Amino acid sequence: MDGFGAFWNTSDGVGRAVTLLLLAMSVSAWVTILWKFWVLQRARRDVARAVPAFWAAPGLDEGRQRLAQLDREQVLLPLLDAATASPLPGTLDTGAHLDSQLTRRLRDALHRGLAHLQFGQVLLASIGSTSPFIGLFGTVWGIYHALASIAAAGTITIDKVAGPVGEALIMTAAGLAVAIPAVLAYNLFGKWVGAAEAELEGFAHDLREMRIDQQAGRA
């Protein structure tokens, strides 16, 4: 902490701006990590409970009620709504075959659900890939600023150089400290989203087949 305080006191505007940028990136990353962990954990638990509960329902209305109760992140219920929706008369949608209508509506609903689960991934990837270089830039700039100040003083010794250089290296460590949690969280959440995507695609496929079979039975 003393080294960081000394670095902050001796830094110019550029060095302090880099420090504040890394701080903002760290706060943003951790807020996103905590929020996504909560959302994805809820979604995974809800999908695991809601899908079997829906198919165990005696009818479509009862199944929808069960999804409404268990699907807290609203990734399954929109798929059911898309599968049971009726196209507006007099539109291009009504001219398509039933299977084409279902495929289009289910695809759109699936994409919206996945967008909700994937939200924040780009931010984590960006922070994880750029913060080490921002920290390195802060180190280089801090060393340059320190050497320029020492040179202006007229005397250069190892003792006077080692202190400012060591303090400037804190920025490299700070960049890595910001990047590592973001990268680890990005990889973990990507795995969770991929598993959820497979479950949602399977549910959408089953809904499509159910609706086609129902229409064929009515015909």
N, C-alpha and C positions, 0 to 999 in steps of 0.2 A: 504493500500500500504506500510506503514511503517513496518507493521508486516511481510509482504512478503519479503521486503528488508532485514529485520533483519534475517528472516529464511534463505534467500539465502546466506547472508554473513557468517552465522554461520554453514551452512550445509557442509557436506563433499561431496565427489564425488558421492556417492550413492544417497543422497538426491537431489542433483542437476540433476542427471540423471533421477530420477523419475519426477522432475518438468518439465524437457524438454520433457519427454515422454508424459506427460499429455498435454503439450502445442501442441505437434505435433498431438496428437489424437484430440484435440479440433479444430485445423485448418483443419485437414482432414475431420472431421465430418461436419463442417460448409460449406466447399467447396462442399462436397457431397450433403448436404441438399439443398443448393442453386441451384446446377446443376440439381438435380433430380426434384426439384419443377418446374423448368423451362421446363424440358423435359416432365414430366408427364402432366403438364398443357397444353402444346402444343399438346401432343398426344390425350388427352381427347377432346379438342376442335376440332381437326382435324377429329377424328373418328366420332364425332357427326355431323359434316358437310359433310364429304366425303362419308359415306355410303349411306345416302339418295340421294346425288348427283349422285352417281354411278348408283343406281337402277332407277333413273329418266332419265338416258341417253337413247337416241334412239337406240344405238348400242353398241357393245362391245368396239370398238375402241374409240368412244366418252367417254364411261365410264372410259376407261383407262386414257385418257387425263385428265379427271376430278380428278381422284385419284392422278395422277402425280402432279397436281397443288395444291391439298389440303393436301396430306399426307406428311407433312414435316419431320416427324420422320421415314418414310419408314416402317410402320408396316402393312399397308393395301395393298400397291402395290405388295410386294412380294407374298402375298396370291393369287392375281389375276394372277401374272406370273406363279405361281406354278399350278394353275388350268388350264391355257391355254397352258402350255408347252407340247411338244411332246417328248416322250422318244426316246433315240437313238436306231436305228435298230440294231438287233443282240445282245441285252443285256437282262439280266434277267427281267428288267422292262417291256419290251415289251411282255413278256410271261404272265404277270399278267392281270387280268380283269381290265377294265377301272376304276371301282369304287375303286379297291385296289390301282391302280396307283395314283389316285387322293387323296385318303386318306393318302398315304405315303408322297406325295409331299406337301400337305397342312399341314400335321403334322410337317414336318421339317421346313417349312416356319413359321408356328405359333410359334414353339419353339425358332427360331432365333429372332422373334419379341419380344417375352416375355423376352428373355434373355437381350435384349437391355433395356426394361423397368425395369427389376429387377436389373440391374447393380447397385452396391453400397449398396444394402440391407444387404449383409453379413457384409460389413464394418461397417455400422451403428449398426447392432446387436452386433457385436464384441466389438465395442467401448462402447455401452450402457451397456453391461454386465460385462466388465472387468475394466473400468475406476474407479468405486467406490472402488474396491479392491486394485487397484494400488494407489489411493489416501490414502486409509487406511494403506497400507504398508509404504507409505511415512510418514504418521503421526507416526506410531510405530517406524520407523527408526529414525525420527527426535527426538522423545522423548528419545529413547535410547542414541542417540548421545549427546543430551543436558545433560542428567543425568550423562553420563560418563565424560563429560567435567567438570560438577560441582563437581563430586566426585574427579576428579583429582586435582581440585583447593583446596580441603581439607575442605571446608565449605559448608554445605547444609542448606539452609533456605527456607521457603515458598516463599519468594519474588524471590529468585533466581530460584526456580523450576517453579513457575507459569508462568513467562514470556516465557521461552523456550517451555514449554508444550503448551501454548496458540498459539504460533507461529507455532508449528508443526501441530496443528489442522487445520490450513489453508489448508493443503494437502487433508484432508478429504472433506472439502468444495469444493476444486478444482475438486476432482474426481466426486462429485455429479454434479457440474456445467457442467462438460463435458458429463456425462451420460444422464442427463435428456433431453436435446434437441435431442440427438441421439435416445433415446427410443421413444419419442413423434413423431419424424419424421418417424422412422421405422414403427410405427403403422399406421400413416396417409398414408404413401406411400404404405404400404401393402394393405390398403383398396382401394386406387386408382388403383393399379396394378390389383387387383382382379376384379374390375369393368371393366377395359380395357380388361382383359382376356376374360370375358364373352362376350363382344362385338366382339372381334376378333374371338372367337370360333363360334359365331352365323354367322358372315360374311363368315367364311371358310365353314361352313355347307351349307349355301345358295349357295355359289359358286360351291360346289361339286354337289348339286342337279341340278343347272343350267346346268353344263357341261354334266351330265348324261342324262338329258332331251334332250339336243342338239344332243348328239350322238345317242340317241334312235330315234329322229326325222329324222336324216339322214339315219338311217338304214331302 
